[in-house]
Amino acid sequence: MKLARVTFLGVRGLNDATYDLLSAGTGLPHDLVVVTGGSGSGKTRFLEAIALAKEIVAPYGVMPSPTGWLQGAGEAAKIVLTWFLNEEERAAAGVAEALATTEALLLEDAIRADIDDGVQAVLERYEHDGTRGKLEYFPWDRRLVGYGNSVGLEEMEQQLYRASNDPRKYSFLPRFFGALRKETAMAEYFSTLLSYLSNTVRYVAPGPEREAWECLSSRGASPVAAHQLSSAEGDAVVFAATAALTQLSHSLVLVDRPDLHAEPARVHAFVAALGTSLGVQNQLIVTSQSRELLSAIDPAQVIRLDAAG
């Protein structure tokens, strides 16, 4: 479940354009695509529009609204996504070709979708199973939530948040840490992912004398709750916990500003770690202005946006 091409027409905050995400050498989607540009160029909007279009054609949760996406009154917008389906996905969809095009049409008072029924069934399925691709969106304001009402760990509840930037999205963490006490395999997986993404924070299985969420040690100190970590460490926990719970593989992963808390000299290393550690055969589409990251990758993997007119 990867993207081969993206087209935006009439989308507020984005120029009308088509972006090719295929490698000229292999004909396959790039595993990493970096969307860059100056302030106001639409980097975040680019990711949000992809998530929106996916939710229109094959929703995980409540059907989205066109509010805020049109250029003006009486206008319409279209988002065309060309998906690259792997062999299992093609078989499940009942299609022979690897490329499948979907269209999301936004009108002033309605939204419409144009999608093959079999492809829709594949794109809207959601399971905590590493063999099944899914869409995951990490918004720029992702943060640890250690208080208030928490989202449950079950698939039916989790899928409502995967394509959203809802602030409750990561409120599952307290329950997740509680589950790690019983789910040994998940605890080991989370611990491994965390070690790939951070040089300083480690998971320490809590004994009976500690609360389940007091399980993260920074620089070898006594374990604390996740919200007591540094911003960079907390970011690593968000990525690792999400991937461990949802089993991100063969998936489209959208990350707004992965360099938000990373040291400038480590941005490329952190993004590379996301690409290799969150799961296998994922496609990362990230936004960044990091010179270190942009200079380290093939220019063909970079989408440069101009300010929308």
WOUR-V940604 format. One record per pair of residues at least 24 apart in sequence whose C-alpha atoms are under 8 Angstrom apart, sorted by the first residue. I is the first residue (numbers start at 1). J is the second residue. Records with the same first field share a line. If there is no record, write none. Layout:
I: J / J
//
This chain:
1: 83 / 84 / 85 / 86 / 89 / 123 / 133 / 134 / 250 / 251 / 252
2: 29 / 83 / 84 / 85 / 250 / 251 / 252 / 282 / 283
3: 29 / 81 / 82 / 83 / 84 / 252 / 283
4: 28 / 29 / 81 / 82 / 83 / 84 / 99
5: 81 / 82 / 83
6: 79 / 80 / 81 / 82
7: 78 / 79 / 80 / 81
8: 77 / 78 / 79 / 80
9: 77 / 78 / 79
10: 70 / 71 / 75 / 76 / 77 / 78
11: 69 / 70 / 71 / 77 / 78 / 79
12: 68 / 69 / 70 / 71
13: 41 / 42 / 45 / 69 / 308
14: 41 / 42 / 45 / 46 / 307 / 308
15: 306 / 307 / 308 / 309
19: 303
21: 301
23: 300
29: 84 / 283
30: 283 / 301
31: 275 / 281 / 282 / 283 / 284
32: 275 / 283 / 284 / 285 / 286 / 301
33: 283 / 284 / 285 / 286 / 301 / 302 / 303
34: 285 / 286 / 287 / 288 / 294 / 301 / 302 / 303
35: 285 / 286 / 287 / 288 / 302 / 303 / 304 / 305
36: 287 / 288 / 289 / 302 / 303 / 304 / 305
37: 289 / 304 / 305 / 306 / 307
38: 289 / 305 / 306 / 307
39: 307
40: 307 / 308
41: 305 / 306 / 307 / 308
42: 305 / 306 / 307 / 308
43: 287 / 305
44: 256 / 287
47: 254 / 255 / 256 / 285
49: 79
50: 79 / 81
51: 135 / 137 / 163 / 164
52: 163
53: 79 / 80 / 81 / 103 / 104
54: 104 / 123
55: 163
56: 104 / 111 / 112 / 113
57: 102 / 103 / 104 / 112 / 113 / 114 / 115 / 120
58: 120 / 121 / 123 / 124
59: 124
60: 124 / 125 / 126 / 159 / 160 / 162 / 163
61: 159 / 160 / 161
62: 160
65: 110 / 111
66: 106 / 107 / 108 / 109 / 110 / 111
67: 108
69: 106
70: 106 / 107 / 108
73: 108
74: 107 / 108
75: 107 / 108
76: 105 / 106 / 107 / 108
77: 105 / 106 / 107
78: 103 / 104 / 105 / 106
79: 103 / 104 / 105
80: 104
89: 122
92: 118 / 122
93: 117 / 118 / 119 / 120 / 121 / 122
94: 118 / 119
95: 119
126: 155 / 159
127: 155 / 246
128: 155 / 245 / 246 / 247
129: 246 / 247 / 248
130: 246 / 247 / 248 / 249 / 250 / 279
131: 249 / 250
132: 249 / 250 / 251
133: 248 / 249 / 250 / 251 / 252
134: 248 / 249 / 250 / 251 / 252
135: 162 / 163 / 251 / 252 / 253 / 254
136: 162 / 163 / 251 / 252 / 253 / 254
137: 162 / 163 / 164 / 165 / 253 / 254 / 255
138: 165 / 253 / 254 / 255 / 256
139: 165 / 255 / 256 / 257
140: 255 / 256 / 257 / 258 / 260
142: 167 / 170 / 235 / 238
143: 167 / 170 / 234 / 235 / 238
144: 170 / 171 / 173 / 226 / 227 / 234 / 235 / 238
145: 170 / 171 / 173 / 227
146: 171 / 173 / 174 / 226 / 227
147: 171
150: 174 / 175
153: 245
170: 238
173: 241
174: 212 / 213
176: 241 / 245
177: 212 / 213 / 215
178: 212 / 213
181: 205 / 206 / 212
186: 244 / 245
189: 244
190: 240 / 241 / 244
193: 240 / 244 / 277 / 278
194: 236 / 237 / 240
196: 273 / 277
197: 236 / 240 / 270 / 273 / 274 / 277
198: 233 / 236
200: 233
201: 233
231: 261
232: 261 / 262
235: 261
239: 278
240: 278
243: 278 / 279
244: 278
247: 279
248: 278 / 279 / 280 / 282
249: 278 / 279 / 280 / 281 / 282
250: 279 / 280 / 281 / 282 / 283
251: 281 / 282 / 283
252: 282 / 283 / 284 / 285
253: 282 / 283 / 284 / 285
254: 284 / 285 / 286
255: 284 / 285 / 286 / 287
256: 286 / 287 / 288
257: 286 / 287 / 288
258: 286 / 287 / 288
259: 288 / 290
264: 290 / 292
265: 292
267: 292 / 293
268: 292 / 293 / 296
//
